[in-house]
Amino acid sequence: MYRPALTILSAALLVAAILFVVARENRYEILVQPDQDGVIYKLDKRTGRMWLVSENETEDVNGVIPPSKSPVSPETEAIAKVRTDSFVLPGGLTTESTIEDALRHKRGILHIYGWRARRIDDQTYLVGYLYDEGPNTQVNGWLFEVNRTADILRNVIGDPDLEKKYADWSTLLNH
């Protein structure tokens, strides 16, 4: 009566044991670096040694993969500048820490849109950190103008000329 169930269970255990042995013996792994134009590495999982694989040869790189150089968009660079620069804000605080502190003290509903950037011209990007406080409320945030060529960052809020220039900032940043 239990013989068919025992046969199935035994077969399943045998298959699991075989898969375990095969997986354990598969000591090499192929690593592809797509952001480095398809560079391929072969890794020995037991020793940690690594080889760079090319069409004609294999070169030992001693387990060290060169850092990838993934392309970064100008918008991402503009956002990074705003997030890390501190000279725009009083007290030498970073923009990131100031925003986090201000939002931490908000009460009620808070919907965070996060960082957005938009190219204005060849040199200039409008960068904003946006949020709203629930349905039927206007989008608020912190706005900055970044000139990548001159490496200049300016706070839009509080500058009448910049506020006028970017009066439609909500539309520009695609809320």
C-alpha angles and dihedrals in degrees: 000000000000094000097095092048092048091049092052092045092049091049091050092050091049092051091048091050092049092049090049092052093046092048091047093050093048093093099165127077127187115224119196121198103202093178088060096058094273099309110178128210129188114215126199102215093201100051102021092232116146135200130199107229120210134165096272107021149016119232123200109233095178096239096303119124113198112241114268119245102212113183115255120209119236088242090056090049091050091051091048091053092052093045095053106032116095106181092086094064129061119253095030093275121152118247090241095055092045092052093046091050093048093049093045089063095050116108129211128013116003124180113188119205093176130203121355130174133188130188111239099177139334093296107021134078129181109220125188141173105213137196140151133206100233140298118340093016127119122253114258132186151123118292130199137177114220122195103196095188095054093030090234125152122191132181109236095200110082096022108101094202094050092043089055092045092051099035090131093049093135090061092042092055093048100237 
